[in-house]
Amino acid sequence: MRTQDFDFYLPDALIAQYPAKTRSASRLLRLDGDNGHLSDAQFAQFDDFHQAGDVIVFNDTRVIKARLFGKKASGGAVELMIERVLGDHEALTQIRASRAPKVGSKLFIAEQFEVEVIGRKADLFHIKLRCQTPVYALLEQVGHLPLPPYITHEAVAEDETRYQTVFAKHAGAVAAPTAGLHFDDAMLDRLRQRGVTIAYITLHVGAGTFQPVKADNILEHTMHSEVYHIPAETVAAIQLAQQQGKKVTAVGTTALRALESAAVSGQLTAGHNETNIFITPGFQFKVVDRLLTNFHLPKSTLLMLVSAFAGFDHVKHAYQHAVAHEYRFFSYGDAMLIDRASGVGT
C-alpha cells in the first residue's frame, strides 16, 4: 500500500488544542471491524461496553519534561528533546540547532549544566552530563513538557496535569499514551465494580511517534524503536480471559504494540524488551480483541495500525464520519472503541 492511501482531509478547527473540561467528557465513536457499523456515544459510557472477566490493559508510562533549551559553546541556540534515558548521566536525544553539533561538542543547558555529545545513533545524539545532577533530576529542574507539534500553545500548568494519565507511574515517555487520558479514577472504579480486570504494561513512547512516513511504499518505512515491559501478572490475566472467552482491550496503540510485540512468537511472554514492530494491513493479531484509541494524523503509522485492526475501508469510512460529525482529533481529542475485524487475528 501507498502512504497516500492513508491521507484524509482534516479541517484545522478539529485539531484539539486543549483537553475536554473533564477527562471523561470526550465523545466516543464505536466501530465494528467486522461490518463497519458505527455508533456515536460518550466516553462516560465506556464501562457499559465491558463485562465481568474482560481485561483492559493500560500503559502506565509517565511523560518526562523532555524538552531542554541551551546554547553551544559558540553561543548558538540549541534545543534538545530527550528520546531515551540511558543511565544516571547519559541519554539519546534529538538536537535542533543551526548546525548539528559534532561528537565532542559541549552544550550548556539553562546556562548551568554542561553536556557533551559523545556519539551518534542514526539521527539521535548520545549525550553525557558533565555534572553531578542525574538526567531525571535535571529534567525536573529545567525541562519543559513536550507537547505534540500540532498543539500550538506552550505547555502551561493545566497541561502538566492533563497531558499525563491518572495512572502514570514509570517515568520515561516523551509523549503521552493519549487514549489513557480519558480515564479518571471514577471510571476505573466503575470498571472494577463490573468485574473487569485492570492490567498494565509499560512502553515509553518516543518522539518517533510523530515522525512522518516519508517513503511512498509503506513497507519501505523504518519504524522507530521503543522499550517496553510486560509484567507476569498481566500475561496471566490475559491468558485467563482468553481461556474464558472474554475480551482483551488495549487502551492505546502503545499498549497494543507492546502486547503484540511480546506475542510475535505465538505466545504472549512477560519481561523487558524493545520493539520496532510496524503494524500495517495484513498483520495477524494474537492478543488484542478491542482497541481504544484517539483519532490519528493523516498518513501516520498509527492510522496504518488502526486500519490493520479494523479494516482499511472501515477505518476510512469512520474517519469521514468523524470529520463530518466534528469529532475532536489527536492527543486532546475524542476516542474510538474498535472491535477487531475477523480474519486479522488468530
C-alpha positions as CSV (number, residue, x, y, z in Angstrom):
1,M,0.0,0.0,0.0
2,R,1.0,3.6,-0.5
3,T,1.4,6.2,2.1
4,Q,-1.0,8.4,0.2
5,D,-3.7,5.8,0.7
6,F,-3.9,6.9,4.4
7,D,-4.4,10.6,3.7
8,F,-7.6,12.4,4.5
9,Y,-8.9,15.9,4.7
10,L,-8.9,17.3,8.3
11,P,-10.0,20.9,9.0
12,D,-7.6,22.7,11.4
13,A,-10.6,23.5,13.6
14,L,-11.0,19.8,14.5
15,I,-7.4,19.6,16.0
16,A,-8.0,19.7,19.7
17,Q,-5.7,22.3,21.2
18,Y,-6.9,21.8,24.8
19,P,-8.4,18.9,26.7
20,A,-12.1,18.5,27.4
21,K,-13.4,20.1,30.6
22,T,-13.1,16.8,32.4
23,R,-11.2,13.7,31.5
24,S,-14.3,11.5,30.7
25,A,-16.2,14.3,28.9
26,S,-15.0,13.3,25.4
27,R,-17.1,11.7,22.7
28,L,-16.6,8.0,21.7
29,L,-17.1,6.6,18.2
30,R,-17.6,2.8,18.2
31,L,-16.5,0.8,15.2
32,D,-17.3,-2.8,14.5
33,G,-14.4,-4.1,12.5
34,D,-16.5,-7.0,11.1
35,N,-19.2,-5.0,9.3
36,G,-18.0,-1.4,9.6
37,H,-21.0,-0.4,11.7
38,L,-20.6,3.0,13.5
39,S,-22.3,4.3,16.5
40,D,-21.9,7.6,18.3
41,A,-21.5,7.5,22.1
42,Q,-19.9,9.4,25.0
43,F,-16.8,8.2,26.8
44,A,-18.7,8.3,30.1
45,Q,-20.4,5.1,28.7
46,F,-17.2,3.2,28.3
47,D,-17.7,0.9,31.2
48,D,-21.1,-0.2,29.8
49,F,-19.3,-1.9,26.9
50,H,-17.5,-4.3,29.1
51,Q,-18.4,-7.4,31.1
52,A,-17.0,-9.3,34.1
53,G,-13.9,-11.2,33.2
54,D,-12.8,-8.9,30.4
55,V,-9.3,-7.4,30.7
56,I,-8.3,-3.8,29.9
57,V,-4.6,-3.2,29.5
58,F,-3.2,0.3,30.2
59,N,0.2,1.8,29.5
60,D,1.4,3.2,32.8
61,T,4.4,5.1,31.4
62,R,4.9,8.7,32.7
63,V,5.8,11.6,30.5
64,I,9.0,13.4,31.4
65,K,9.8,17.0,30.9
66,A,11.9,16.1,27.9
67,R,12.5,19.5,26.2
68,L,15.7,21.3,27.1
69,F,16.9,24.7,25.9
70,G,20.5,25.8,25.9
71,K,23.5,27.1,23.9
72,K,26.5,25.8,22.2
73,A,30.0,26.8,23.4
74,S,29.9,29.3,20.5
75,G,26.7,30.8,21.8
76,G,24.3,29.5,19.2
77,A,20.9,28.3,20.5
78,V,20.1,24.6,20.8
79,E,17.0,22.6,21.7
80,L,17.2,19.1,23.0
81,M,14.4,16.5,23.0
82,I,15.4,13.6,25.2
83,E,14.4,10.4,23.4
84,R,15.7,7.8,25.9
85,V,17.4,8.0,29.2
86,L,20.3,5.5,29.2
87,G,21.5,5.9,32.8
88,D,22.0,8.5,35.5
89,H,24.1,10.8,33.3
90,E,23.5,9.6,29.7
91,A,20.7,9.9,27.2
92,L,19.8,9.7,23.5
93,T,18.4,12.9,22.2
94,Q,17.2,14.8,19.2
95,I,19.1,18.2,18.8
96,R,17.8,21.2,16.9
97,A,20.5,23.8,16.1
98,S,21.6,25.9,13.1
99,R,24.3,23.2,12.6
100,A,24.3,19.7,14.0
101,P,26.9,19.5,16.8
102,K,29.8,17.2,16.2
103,V,31.0,14.5,18.6
104,G,33.0,16.1,21.4
105,S,30.9,19.3,21.3
106,K,29.9,20.9,24.6
107,L,26.4,22.3,25.2
108,F,25.2,24.3,28.1
109,I,21.6,23.7,29.3
110,A,19.9,26.6,31.2
111,E,23.3,28.2,31.5
112,Q,24.3,25.9,34.3
113,F,24.5,22.3,33.1
114,E,27.3,21.1,30.8
115,V,26.5,18.4,28.3
116,E,28.9,16.7,25.9
117,V,28.0,15.0,22.7
118,I,29.8,11.6,22.9
119,G,28.3,9.8,19.9
120,R,25.6,9.3,17.3
121,K,23.0,6.6,16.8
122,A,21.2,7.2,13.4
123,D,19.5,10.6,13.7
124,L,19.9,10.7,17.5
125,F,22.8,12.2,19.6
126,H,24.3,10.3,22.5
127,I,25.0,12.8,25.3
128,K,26.6,12.7,28.7
129,L,26.0,15.2,31.5
130,R,29.3,16.6,32.8
131,C,27.8,17.4,36.2
132,Q,26.6,15.6,39.4
133,T,22.9,16.1,38.6
134,P,21.2,12.9,37.2
135,V,19.2,13.2,33.9
136,Y,15.8,12.8,35.5
137,A,16.6,15.4,38.2
138,L,17.8,17.8,35.6
139,L,14.6,17.4,33.6
140,E,12.5,18.1,36.6
141,Q,14.5,21.2,37.4
142,V,14.8,22.9,34.0
143,G,12.9,20.6,31.5
144,H,9.7,21.5,29.7
145,L,6.7,19.3,28.9
146,P,7.0,18.1,25.3
147,L,3.5,18.8,23.9
148,P,2.9,17.4,20.4
149,P,3.9,19.6,17.4
150,Y,0.3,20.1,16.3
151,I,-0.6,21.8,19.7
152,T,0.3,25.4,19.1
153,H,0.4,26.8,22.7
154,E,3.3,26.4,25.1
155,A,2.8,24.0,27.9
156,V,1.0,25.5,30.9
157,A,0.1,24.2,34.4
158,E,-3.1,22.5,33.1
159,D,-1.1,20.6,30.5
160,E,1.3,19.2,33.2
161,T,-1.8,17.5,34.7
162,R,-3.9,16.7,31.7
163,Y,-1.1,15.5,29.4
164,Q,-0.5,12.8,32.0
165,T,-2.7,9.8,32.8
166,V,-4.1,9.4,36.3
167,F,-2.2,6.0,36.5
168,A,1.1,7.2,35.2
169,K,3.9,5.5,37.2
170,H,7.1,4.8,35.4
171,A,9.0,7.8,34.0
172,G,10.4,7.6,30.5
173,A,7.9,8.7,27.8
174,V,8.3,11.9,25.7
175,A,4.7,11.7,24.6
176,A,1.6,10.6,26.4
177,P,-0.3,7.4,25.7
178,T,-3.2,9.6,24.8
179,A,-6.1,7.1,24.8
180,G,-5.4,6.8,28.6
181,L,-6.0,10.5,29.1
182,H,-9.8,9.9,29.0
183,F,-9.8,7.9,32.2
184,D,-10.4,9.3,35.7
185,D,-10.4,7.4,39.0
186,A,-14.2,7.1,38.9
187,M,-14.2,5.3,35.6
188,L,-11.5,2.9,36.8
189,D,-13.6,2.2,39.9
190,R,-16.7,1.5,37.8
191,L,-14.8,-0.9,35.6
192,R,-13.5,-2.8,38.7
193,Q,-17.0,-2.9,40.1
194,R,-18.2,-4.6,36.9
195,G,-15.6,-7.3,37.5
196,V,-13.3,-6.1,34.7
197,T,-9.6,-6.8,35.3
198,I,-7.3,-3.8,35.1
199,A,-3.8,-4.7,33.9
200,Y,-0.8,-2.7,32.9
201,I,2.2,-2.7,30.6
202,T,4.9,0.0,30.3
203,L,6.0,1.3,26.9
204,H,8.0,4.5,26.9
205,V,6.6,6.4,24.0
206,G,9.4,8.0,21.9
207,A,9.4,11.2,19.8
208,G,9.4,8.9,16.8
209,T,5.7,8.5,17.2
210,F,5.4,11.9,15.5
211,Q,7.8,11.2,12.7
212,P,6.1,11.3,9.2
213,V,6.3,8.4,6.8
214,K,8.5,9.6,4.0
215,A,8.5,6.5,1.9
216,D,5.8,6.2,-0.8
217,N,5.6,2.4,-0.3
218,I,4.7,2.0,3.4
219,L,6.8,-1.2,3.6
220,E,9.9,0.9,3.0
221,H,9.4,2.9,6.2
222,T,11.8,2.2,9.1
223,M,9.8,2.2,12.3
224,H,11.3,3.8,15.4
225,S,12.2,1.6,18.4
226,E,10.7,1.8,21.9
227,V,11.3,-0.2,25.1
228,Y,8.6,-1.9,26.9
229,H,7.9,-4.2,29.9
230,I,5.0,-6.6,30.4
231,P,4.5,-7.9,34.0
232,A,3.8,-11.6,34.6
233,E,0.5,-10.8,36.2
234,T,-0.7,-9.0,33.0
235,V,0.2,-12.1,31.0
236,A,-1.7,-14.3,33.5
237,A,-4.8,-12.1,33.4
238,I,-4.9,-12.1,29.6
239,Q,-4.4,-15.9,29.4
240,L,-7.3,-16.4,31.8
241,A,-9.5,-14.1,29.9
242,Q,-8.7,-15.9,26.6
243,Q,-9.4,-19.3,28.2
244,Q,-12.8,-18.0,29.4
245,G,-13.7,-16.4,26.1
246,K,-13.6,-12.9,27.4
247,K,-12.3,-9.7,25.6
248,V,-8.9,-8.2,25.9
249,T,-9.0,-4.4,25.3
250,A,-5.8,-2.4,24.7
251,V,-6.0,1.2,25.8
252,G,-4.0,2.9,23.1
253,T,-1.8,1.9,20.2
254,T,1.2,1.7,22.6
255,A,-0.4,-1.0,24.8
256,L,-1.4,-2.9,21.6
257,R,2.2,-2.6,20.2
258,A,3.7,-3.9,23.4
259,L,1.3,-6.9,23.6
260,E,1.5,-7.9,20.0
261,S,5.3,-7.5,20.0
262,A,5.5,-9.8,23.0
263,A,3.4,-12.4,21.2
264,V,5.1,-12.5,17.8
265,S,6.4,-16.0,18.5
266,G,2.8,-17.2,19.0
267,Q,2.6,-17.0,22.8
268,L,2.5,-13.9,24.9
269,T,5.6,-13.6,27.1
270,A,6.4,-11.4,30.1
271,G,9.5,-9.3,30.5
272,H,11.5,-6.3,29.2
273,N,12.2,-5.9,25.6
274,E,12.5,-3.5,22.7
275,T,10.2,-3.2,19.7
276,N,10.2,-1.6,16.3
277,I,7.1,-3.5,15.1
278,F,5.3,-1.8,12.2
279,I,1.7,-2.9,12.1
280,T,0.1,-2.5,8.7
281,P,-2.9,-4.1,6.9
282,G,-2.4,-7.8,6.7
283,F,-0.9,-8.1,10.2
284,Q,-2.3,-11.1,12.2
285,F,-3.2,-10.0,15.8
286,K,-2.7,-12.6,18.5
287,V,-3.7,-10.9,21.7
288,V,-5.9,-7.8,21.4
289,D,-9.7,-8.0,20.7
290,R,-10.6,-4.4,21.2
291,L,-8.7,-1.1,20.9
292,L,-9.5,2.2,22.4
293,T,-7.6,4.9,20.6
294,N,-7.7,8.6,19.7
295,F,-8.0,9.9,16.1
296,H,-4.6,9.9,14.4
297,L,-2.7,12.1,11.9
298,P,-3.2,11.6,8.2
299,K,-0.6,9.3,6.6
300,S,0.7,8.2,10.1
301,T,1.9,4.8,11.2
302,L,-0.8,4.9,13.9
303,L,-3.5,5.3,11.3
304,M,-2.0,2.3,9.4
305,L,-2.1,0.3,12.6
306,V,-5.8,1.1,13.2
307,S,-6.5,0.2,9.6
308,A,-4.8,-3.2,10.1
309,F,-7.0,-3.8,13.2
310,A,-10.4,-2.8,11.8
311,G,-10.0,-3.0,8.0
312,F,-8.8,-0.2,5.7
313,D,-12.2,0.6,4.2
314,H,-14.0,0.6,7.6
315,V,-11.5,3.0,9.1
316,K,-11.6,5.3,6.1
317,H,-15.3,5.5,6.4
318,A,-15.1,6.0,10.2
319,Y,-12.7,8.9,9.8
320,Q,-15.0,10.5,7.2
321,H,-17.8,10.2,9.7
322,A,-15.7,11.7,12.5
323,V,-14.8,14.7,10.3
324,A,-18.4,15.2,9.2
325,H,-19.7,15.0,12.8
326,E,-16.9,17.3,14.1
327,Y,-15.1,14.9,16.4
328,R,-12.0,16.4,18.0
329,F,-8.7,14.9,16.7
330,F,-5.3,13.9,18.1
331,S,-3.9,13.9,21.6
332,Y,-6.5,16.1,23.4
333,G,-9.3,14.9,21.2
334,D,-12.1,12.3,21.2
335,A,-11.7,8.5,21.1
336,M,-12.7,5.4,19.1
337,L,-13.5,2.0,20.6
338,I,-12.9,-0.6,17.9
339,D,-13.8,-4.3,17.8
340,R,-11.2,-6.2,15.8
341,A,-12.1,-7.4,12.3
342,S,-12.5,-11.2,12.0
343,G,-9.7,-12.7,9.9
344,V,-6.9,-10.4,11.3
345,G,-6.3,-12.4,14.4
346,T,-5.5,-16.0,15.4
